[in-house]
Amino acid sequence: MGAPGRRGKVVGMSAQPVNHHADHPGFSGVVGATIGLELLLTGRPVARLAADLADVAPGDHVVDIGCGPGNAVRKAAHRGARATGVDPAPVMLRLARLVTRVGGIDWREGTAESVPLADGAATVWWSLATVHHWKDVAGGLREAHRVLAPGGRLLALERQVRPGAKGFASHGWTREQADAFAEHCREAGFTEARVTGHRAGLRNFWAVRALRA
Ligand SMILES: C[S@@+](CC[C@H](N)C(=O)[O-])C[C@H]1O[C@@H](n2cnc3c(N)ncnc32)[C@H](O)[C@@H]1O
C-alpha cells in the first residue's frame, strides 16, 4: 500500500499516488517558457470545462492553483469573477501577465501547499493538471480548505492516463488515482466529493469536485 507522509494515497498494490510527479524539477528557462507557450495554445478547452463544472459566475472569487500561463484564470475573469492565479514558476506568471488583457486578476507566486491568500478568501478553488506535481497532498488540501469560504467549491482536473503509462503520457490520473484524490478530499473535511469523466478538446479528463462545508 501507499507510502506514509507527504505522498498521496495509493489504492492498489501497483497503483501510483495522486502526486506521482512530485519529484518534477519545476518549470524554468527556455524549456519552461516553451511548455508555457504550449499550454497557452492548447489549454482553452480545459479552461472552459473548469468554468462550466465550477459554475463560475459574477460574485465568485476563483483561485487557480498551478495556473501556468493562465487560460483558466482569464476564463473566470471573462465570466465576471475576480480571479487569482497562483504558481511557483516565475516564467509561467510572466507569460500569464504578458498575454492578459482582461481585468479583475491577481497573479501571485505560491504553491498549493502555501497559498498567498487570507482564510476564506475564495468561493472557488481549482487546480488543473497540477495535483500530480504537488509535494504534499494533505498539506495542499489543508490550504484549499483554509482559503475557501464555507460552501466554496473545489475542482481538480487531470488528464486521463492509462495504468502503467510512462513519460509525458503518464502526466495525469488513472480512474483509481481520481478516486484516491476524492478520498483525500473527504479526509480533509470536504463533503460531496465525486469523480466524473469529461472531454475537452482532444483529451479526456477526470474531474474531482467537492464542497467546503
Ligand atoms: C502542467 S502545468 C498546468 C498549468 C495550468 N494549470 C494549465 O492547465 O495550463 C502544471 C503547473 O503546476 C505548477 N506547479 C508545480 N508544482 C506545484 C505546486 N506544488 N503547487 C502549485 N503549482 C504547482 C507548475 O509550475 C505548472 O505551472
The ligand as an ORCA input file, in Angstrom:
! r2SCAN-3c Opt
* xyz 0 1
  C       1.103     21.008    -16.468
  S       1.201     22.641    -15.836
  C      -0.535     23.121    -15.874
  C      -0.701     24.623    -15.896
  C      -2.139     25.114    -15.984
  N      -2.935     24.684    -14.839
  C      -2.787     24.677    -17.271
  O      -3.654     23.790    -17.223
  O      -2.409     25.208    -18.314
  C       1.480     22.374    -14.092
  C       1.652     23.687    -13.312
  O       1.685     23.382    -11.921
  C       2.670     24.185    -11.309
  N       3.066     23.510    -10.044
  C       4.003     22.574     -9.844
  N       4.062     22.223     -8.557
  C       3.119     22.957     -7.915
  C       2.682     23.063     -6.554
  N       3.228     22.331     -5.571
  N       1.704     23.943     -6.266
  C       1.127     24.690     -7.228
  N       1.506     24.630     -8.540
  C       2.487     23.781     -8.864
  C       3.753     24.319    -12.345
  O       4.600     25.432    -12.133
  C       2.940     24.429    -13.634
  O       2.642     25.752    -13.985
*
